[in-house]
Amino acid sequence: MTLRSRFMLVVGALLAVIVVSGWAFAAAVAATGPTGIHADSDYDDQIADANDKAQDVKDQLDAVESDLEDTDAAIVTTNNKITTLEGTLPTLQAQLKKATERLSAAKVQQKIVADKLTAAEAQDQAITAQIVADNRRIEELKITLGAVAREQYMGEGTSDSLALVFGAESSTDFVNRFAAQHSAARVQSNALSEIEDIAATNRNRGARQEAVREYIADLKVQADALVKEADAAQKIAKAKKAEVDAALKQLTALKATLAAQRADAIAKQRALEVQQDKVRNQILELVKKKLAAERAGNPTPIGKGYLSFPTQVPYITSSYGMRYHPVLHYWRLHAGTDFRAYCGTPIYAAAEGRVEWARSVYGFGNQVMVDHGIVKGNSLFTSYNHLSRFAVRTGQYVTRGSIVGYSGSTGTSTACHLHFEVYLNGSTVDPMTILGPIP
């Protein structure tokens, strides 16, 4: 499996984890709350936006892939991991924010229910205390009624009018007996009336207490549900925080690794450029000798369309020109045109000529250099780089469209492709100024 294939599998897996973890997070939140706590839709929007940004990471990596063509694979891998992590962090942070908010809401709801429960239980206790006090009062009244009844039974308070009149020893005694008789009657009447009033009040209190206790039972159900919801929200928040912390820790470590790799990579890049200059100087020397031998002079532009495309289905991934390296942070010349060519794809000669060499060249990997001779007074060479294997040998003559090798990722390359260069009078030029129109 190629480096690009492995890399794309890693990116795909990471994106899948982001999406699946988002679904799992949403499912976990949905399963926690029968108590009426509603997640803020803003957080859902933030998570959706973060997932969209994470999905864009792949496109971003594809966009810089050509810029990293001549970079050591280790530093490319580190940079890609950083880019991917920076793409996943907004999703993780949005999920953490939502989980934290949900936990806070659950705690607030718990406090509200707890306060209601405390007030309801206090009311229940107050009603119970009042009923107990009233029952005690009823018992006292019953004792009073019993005492009055005993006195009447014993004749102390007879209601016989004649007995009351003739039994009196004097007028004073009569008045006293009459007053006592009516006083006892009033006591009985008042006691019975008070007992009835207390009984009616207690019946009402009992009904109200039953409603209060049903309310308390309902509040306890809510409280139990909130405990479970808060526990679930706390676990989710804790897990999301751990994910964010782990991602930040990994990101910090990767950036430190990248910083350490950068100096070494720059040194390697400078060495690569020195080697590439040697190849180009070698071509320049050959051109000088060839032009002198051919006595070529007064060169005229070769013109667009003289060379054929070196791949069967031309698709340009990177053009000729100055390029800013996104990791090493300096400008450099990209001295050719890159064509998409999957591993093992046939590469074709752009015109007839003689193979100057077919060998491994530092940085370029397996390289075929073809001398096309003098064209309109110009020396013309083409090179085909990063080949997986050769189809020609040094000194061999090739015709236009014949296979010179097969696409690969040898040399300093991050993925299979063709790096195609054109040398006009010993200097590189934009291949697109001489290549024919894309078929």
Buried (B, 14 or more C-beta within 10 A) or exposed (E): EBBBEEBBEBBEEBBEBBBEBBEEBBEBBEEBBEBEBEBEEEBBEBBEEBBEBBBEBBEBBEEBBBBBBBBBBEBBBBBBBBBBBBBBBBBBBBBBBBBBBBBBBBBEBBEEBBEBBEBBBEBBEEBEEBBEEBEEEBEEBEEBBEEBEEBBEEEEBBEEEEEBEEEBEEEEEBEEBBEEBEEBBEBBEEBEEBBEEBEEEBEEBEEEBEEBBEBBEBBBEBBEBBEBBBEBBBBBBEBBBEBBEEBBEEBEEBBEBBEEBBEEBBEBBEEBBEBBEEBBEBBBEBBEEBBEEEEBEEBEEBEEEBBBBBBEEBEBBBBBEEBEBEBBEEEBEBBBBBBBBEBEBBBBBBBBBBBBBBEEBBBBBBBBBBBBBBBEBBBBBBBBBBBBEBBBEEEBEBEEBBEBBBBBBBBBBBBBBBBBBBBBBBEBBBBBBBBBEEE
